[in-house]
Amino acid sequence: MPLIPNGYPSKISDNELIKFIEVYSNAATVAGRSSNYNNGPNYWKEMVDLGQNEISYRVQKNLLTEISNLKQEITLLKEDNEKSGNTNKRLNYITIFLALITGFIGYLSLCSTKPEKHNGRTIQNLQLEQLKAINQTIDSLVIKFTPFSKF
C-alpha cells in the first residue's frame, strides 16, 4: 500500500503530486477489485480528489499571479506610450517650427534674387540701357576729339 506523505497534498511539489495521483488512482482501482488492502477504494479516491483539487488550485494560483504580472506590464507599457507620445508631439512641433523657418529663409532668398522693377522694367535692364547710352556718348566723344578725324 502506498504511503501518504506528510503535508499531502499542499506541501509537496507538482511532480510529486502528479506522481501520487497516478499511484493513488491505480490503488483505488486495485482496491476496488481486491481485498488485500486495509483501506477501501473510497479512501484512495478521496486521495486522488485531494491531489486533483490541489493541482487545480496551483494552476489557478499561477494564472492569477500571471494575470497580475500582465496588469503591471500593461500599466508600464501605457506609461511608456504616454511618455513617447509626449516626446513625439514635442518633436513634431520642433519639426514644424523648423520647416516654417526654412520656408521663411527660402522666401527671403528668393526675394533677394528676384529682379527689382522700376516702371515695369527690371533694374538690370535699365542699368544696361544706361551703360549702352554712356558707351555711345563716349564713342561719339572719342570720335570728335581724335586728332585724325575730319572736320
ZADO-1210 file (C-alpha; in nm, 4 decimals, padded with zeros to 6 digits):
<atoms>
<atom x="00.0000" y="00.0000" z="00.0000" code="MET" pos="1"/>
<atom x="00.1415" y="00.3430" z="-00.0914" code="PRO" pos="2"/>
<atom x="00.2200" y="00.5744" z="00.1961" code="LEU" pos="3"/>
<atom x="00.0628" y="00.9180" z="00.2172" code="ILE" pos="4"/>
<atom x="00.3452" y="01.1730" z="00.2591" code="PRO" pos="5"/>
<atom x="00.3301" y="01.4318" z="00.5338" code="ASN" pos="6"/>
<atom x="00.1744" y="01.7556" z="00.4114" code="GLY" pos="7"/>
<atom x="-00.0184" y="01.5858" z="00.1314" code="TYR" pos="8"/>
<atom x="-00.1355" y="01.7481" z="-00.0943" code="PRO" pos="9"/>
<atom x="-00.0397" y="02.1131" z="-00.0358" code="SER" pos="10"/>
<atom x="00.3176" y="02.0684" z="00.0911" code="LYS" pos="11"/>
<atom x="00.4590" y="01.8556" z="-00.1922" code="ILE" pos="12"/>
<atom x="00.5902" y="01.9555" z="-00.5344" code="SER" pos="13"/>
<atom x="00.3882" y="01.9476" z="-00.8553" code="ASP" pos="14"/>
<atom x="00.5764" y="01.6483" z="-00.9925" code="ASN" pos="15"/>
<atom x="00.5347" y="01.4531" z="-00.6685" code="GLU" pos="16"/>
<atom x="00.1662" y="01.5419" z="-00.6576" code="LEU" pos="17"/>
<atom x="00.1091" y="01.4168" z="-01.0134" code="ILE" pos="18"/>
<atom x="00.3035" y="01.1000" z="-00.9323" code="LYS" pos="19"/>
<atom x="00.0942" y="01.0351" z="-00.6195" code="PHE" pos="20"/>
<atom x="-00.2301" y="01.0986" z="-00.8076" code="ILE" pos="21"/>
<atom x="-00.1317" y="00.8304" z="-01.0592" code="GLU" pos="22"/>
<atom x="-00.0336" y="00.5897" z="-00.7817" code="VAL" pos="23"/>
<atom x="-00.3498" y="00.6596" z="-00.5801" code="TYR" pos="24"/>
<atom x="-00.5684" y="00.6213" z="-00.8883" code="SER" pos="25"/>
<atom x="-00.4155" y="00.2812" z="-00.9525" code="ASN" pos="26"/>
<atom x="-00.4508" y="00.1900" z="-00.5854" code="ALA" pos="27"/>
<atom x="-00.8191" y="00.2902" z="-00.5888" code="ALA" pos="28"/>
<atom x="-00.8785" y="00.0729" z="-00.8935" code="THR" pos="29"/>
<atom x="-00.6934" y="-00.2223" z="-00.7420" code="VAL" pos="30"/>
<atom x="-00.8550" y="-00.1706" z="-00.4009" code="ALA" pos="31"/>
<atom x="-01.1923" y="-00.1902" z="-00.5623" code="GLY" pos="32"/>
<atom x="-01.1096" y="-00.5360" z="-00.7014" code="ARG" pos="33"/>
<atom x="-00.9095" y="-00.6931" z="-00.4256" code="SER" pos="34"/>
<atom x="-00.9487" y="-00.7436" z="-00.0554" code="SER" pos="35"/>
<atom x="-00.5722" y="-00.7184" z="00.0083" code="ASN" pos="36"/>
<atom x="-00.5921" y="-00.3538" z="00.1080" code="TYR" pos="37"/>
<atom x="-00.6858" y="-00.2376" z="00.4546" code="ASN" pos="38"/>
<atom x="-00.8251" y="00.0849" z="00.3147" code="ASN" pos="39"/>
<atom x="-01.1186" y="00.0706" z="00.0783" code="GLY" pos="40"/>
<atom x="-01.1389" y="00.2289" z="-00.2668" code="PRO" pos="41"/>
<atom x="-01.3197" y="00.5339" z="-00.1282" code="ASN" pos="42"/>
<atom x="-01.0120" y="00.6278" z="00.0715" code="TYR" pos="43"/>
<atom x="-00.7931" y="00.6218" z="-00.2397" code="TRP" pos="44"/>
<atom x="-01.0499" y="00.8064" z="-00.4444" code="LYS" pos="45"/>
<atom x="-01.0541" y="01.0764" z="-00.1814" code="GLU" pos="46"/>
<atom x="-00.6747" y="01.0978" z="-00.2033" code="MET" pos="47"/>
<atom x="-00.6969" y="01.1312" z="-00.5836" code="VAL" pos="48"/>
<atom x="-00.9626" y="01.4020" z="-00.5493" code="ASP" pos="49"/>
<atom x="-00.7484" y="01.5885" z="-00.2976" code="LEU" pos="50"/>
<atom x="-00.4494" y="01.5726" z="-00.5316" code="GLY" pos="51"/>
<atom x="-00.6513" y="01.6867" z="-00.8323" code="GLN" pos="52"/>
<atom x="-00.8023" y="01.9715" z="-00.6304" code="ASN" pos="53"/>
<atom x="-00.4532" y="02.0798" z="-00.5239" code="GLU" pos="54"/>
<atom x="-00.3314" y="02.0780" z="-00.8843" code="ILE" pos="55"/>
<atom x="-00.6343" y="02.2875" z="-00.9871" code="SER" pos="56"/>
<atom x="-00.5643" y="02.5274" z="-00.7017" code="TYR" pos="57"/>
<atom x="-00.1991" y="02.5631" z="-00.8038" code="ARG" pos="58"/>
<atom x="-00.2865" y="02.6196" z="-01.1687" code="VAL" pos="59"/>
<atom x="-00.5411" y="02.8859" z="-01.0743" code="GLN" pos="60"/>
<atom x="-00.2955" y="03.0477" z="-00.8346" code="LYS" pos="61"/>
<atom x="-00.0279" y="03.0596" z="-01.1068" code="ASN" pos="62"/>
<atom x="-00.2785" y="03.2014" z="-01.3541" code="LEU" pos="63"/>
<atom x="-00.3810" y="03.4750" z="-01.1118" code="LEU" pos="64"/>
<atom x="-00.0157" y="03.5571" z="-01.0485" code="THR" pos="65"/>
<atom x="00.0477" y="03.5781" z="-01.4227" code="GLU" pos="66"/>
<atom x="-00.2609" y="03.7964" z="-01.4724" code="ILE" pos="67"/>
<atom x="-00.1357" y="04.0287" z="-01.2004" code="SER" pos="68"/>
<atom x="00.2056" y="04.0449" z="-01.3680" code="ASN" pos="69"/>
<atom x="00.0405" y="04.1171" z="-01.7021" code="LEU" pos="70"/>
<atom x="-00.1614" y="04.4012" z="-01.5479" code="LYS" pos="71"/>
<atom x="00.1603" y="04.5542" z="-01.4158" code="GLN" pos="72"/>
<atom x="00.3274" y="04.5159" z="-01.7562" code="GLU" pos="73"/>
<atom x="00.0288" y="04.6766" z="-01.9290" code="ILE" pos="74"/>
<atom x="00.0417" y="04.9673" z="-01.6857" code="THR" pos="75"/>
<atom x="00.4127" y="05.0147" z="-01.7513" code="LEU" pos="76"/>
<atom x="00.3552" y="04.9960" z="-02.1277" code="LEU" pos="77"/>
<atom x="00.0807" y="05.2586" z="-02.1053" code="LYS" pos="78"/>
<atom x="00.3125" y="05.4900" z="-01.9137" code="GLU" pos="79"/>
<atom x="00.5886" y="05.4355" z="-02.1701" code="ASP" pos="80"/>
<atom x="00.3441" y="05.5027" z="-02.4546" code="ASN" pos="81"/>
<atom x="00.2329" y="05.8279" z="-02.2918" code="GLU" pos="82"/>
<atom x="00.5934" y="05.9393" z="-02.2471" code="LYS" pos="83"/>
<atom x="00.6879" y="05.8526" z="-02.6033" code="SER" pos="84"/>
<atom x="00.3690" y="06.0186" z="-02.7295" code="GLY" pos="85"/>
<atom x="00.4591" y="06.3403" z="-02.5485" code="ASN" pos="86"/>
<atom x="00.8133" y="06.3236" z="-02.6857" code="THR" pos="87"/>
<atom x="00.6770" y="06.2685" z="-03.0378" code="ASN" pos="88"/>
<atom x="00.4460" y="06.5700" z="-03.0010" code="LYS" pos="89"/>
<atom x="00.7385" y="06.7889" z="-02.8988" code="ARG" pos="90"/>
<atom x="00.9476" y="06.6614" z="-03.1879" code="LEU" pos="91"/>
<atom x="00.6592" y="06.7284" z="-03.4279" code="ASN" pos="92"/>
<atom x="00.6270" y="07.0858" z="-03.3017" code="TYR" pos="93"/>
<atom x="01.0019" y="07.1391" z="-03.3391" code="ILE" pos="94"/>
<atom x="00.9899" y="06.9936" z="-03.6914" code="THR" pos="95"/>
<atom x="00.7014" y="07.2218" z="-03.7900" code="ILE" pos="96"/>
<atom x="00.8813" y="07.5228" z="-03.6424" code="PHE" pos="97"/>
<atom x="01.1999" y="07.4390" z="-03.8329" code="LEU" pos="98"/>
<atom x="01.0002" y="07.3873" z="-04.1535" code="ALA" pos="99"/>
<atom x="00.8446" y="07.7330" z="-04.1116" code="LEU" pos="100"/>
<atom x="01.1857" y="07.8890" z="-04.0529" code="ILE" pos="101"/>
<atom x="01.3244" y="07.7087" z="-04.3584" code="THR" pos="102"/>
<atom x="01.0313" y="07.8305" z="-04.5675" code="GLY" pos="103"/>
<atom x="01.0813" y="08.1872" z="-04.4462" code="PHE" pos="104"/>
<atom x="01.4542" y="08.1794" z="-04.5231" code="ILE" pos="105"/>
<atom x="01.3784" y="08.0325" z="-04.8662" code="GLY" pos="106"/>
<atom x="01.1280" y="08.3097" z="-04.9307" code="TYR" pos="107"/>
<atom x="01.3826" y="08.5726" z="-04.8299" code="LEU" pos="108"/>
<atom x="01.6459" y="08.4206" z="-05.0568" code="SER" pos="109"/>
<atom x="01.4002" y="08.4172" z="-05.3482" code="LEU" pos="110"/>
<atom x="01.3120" y="08.7787" z="-05.2841" code="CYS" pos="111"/>
<atom x="01.6778" y="08.8808" z="-05.2815" code="SER" pos="112"/>
<atom x="01.7440" y="08.7128" z="-05.6168" code="THR" pos="113"/>
<atom x="01.4254" y="08.8373" z="-05.7833" code="LYS" pos="114"/>
<atom x="01.4972" y="09.1275" z="-06.0226" code="PRO" pos="115"/>
<atom x="01.3723" y="09.4588" z="-05.8929" code="GLU" pos="116"/>
<atom x="01.1389" y="09.6554" z="-06.1191" code="LYS" pos="117"/>
<atom x="01.1149" y="10.0247" z="-06.1868" code="HIS" pos="118"/>
<atom x="00.8249" y="10.1460" z="-06.4007" code="ASN" pos="119"/>
<atom x="00.7617" y="09.7902" z="-06.5215" code="GLY" pos="120"/>
<atom x="01.1196" y="09.7329" z="-06.6306" code="ARG" pos="121"/>
<atom x="01.3852" y="09.5451" z="-06.4381" code="THR" pos="122"/>
<atom x="01.6650" y="09.7460" z="-06.2827" code="ILE" pos="123"/>
<atom x="01.9222" y="09.5293" z="-06.4593" code="GLN" pos="124"/>
<atom x="01.7708" y="09.6205" z="-06.7990" code="ASN" pos="125"/>
<atom x="01.7633" y="09.9897" z="-06.7022" code="LEU" pos="126"/>
<atom x="02.1274" y="09.9732" z="-06.5984" code="GLN" pos="127"/>
<atom x="02.2214" y="09.8011" z="-06.9252" code="LEU" pos="128"/>
<atom x="02.0392" y="10.0700" z="-07.1243" code="GLU" pos="129"/>
<atom x="02.2173" y="10.3422" z="-06.9248" code="GLN" pos="130"/>
<atom x="02.5527" y="10.1734" z="-06.9830" code="LEU" pos="131"/>
<atom x="02.4820" y="10.1495" z="-07.3559" code="LYS" pos="132"/>
<atom x="02.3878" y="10.5173" z="-07.3650" code="ALA" pos="133"/>
<atom x="02.7050" y="10.6125" z="-07.1774" code="ILE" pos="134"/>
<atom x="02.9096" y="10.3928" z="-07.4093" code="ASN" pos="135"/>
<atom x="02.7593" y="10.5578" z="-07.7170" code="GLN" pos="136"/>
<atom x="02.8279" y="10.9012" z="-07.5693" code="THR" pos="137"/>
<atom x="03.1886" y="10.8063" z="-07.5012" code="ILE" pos="138"/>
<atom x="03.2234" y="10.6675" z="-07.8536" code="ASP" pos="139"/>
<atom x="03.0882" y="10.9867" z="-08.0079" code="SER" pos="140"/>
<atom x="03.3157" y="11.1992" z="-07.7918" code="LEU" pos="141"/>
<atom x="03.6162" y="10.9882" z="-07.8781" code="VAL" pos="142"/>
<atom x="03.5451" y="11.0225" z="-08.2473" code="ILE" pos="143"/>
<atom x="03.5058" y="11.4016" z="-08.2213" code="LYS" pos="144"/>
<atom x="03.8240" y="11.4543" z="-08.0285" code="PHE" pos="145"/>
<atom x="04.0575" y="11.2299" z="-08.2162" code="THR" pos="146"/>
<atom x="04.3306" y="11.4290" z="-08.3901" code="PRO" pos="147"/>
<atom x="04.2914" y="11.2407" z="-08.7116" code="PHE" pos="148"/>
<atom x="03.9217" y="11.2979" z="-08.7541" code="SER" pos="149"/>
<atom x="03.7922" y="11.5132" z="-09.0371" code="LYS" pos="150"/>
<atom x="03.6258" y="11.8373" z="-08.9514" code="PHE" pos="151"/>
</atoms>
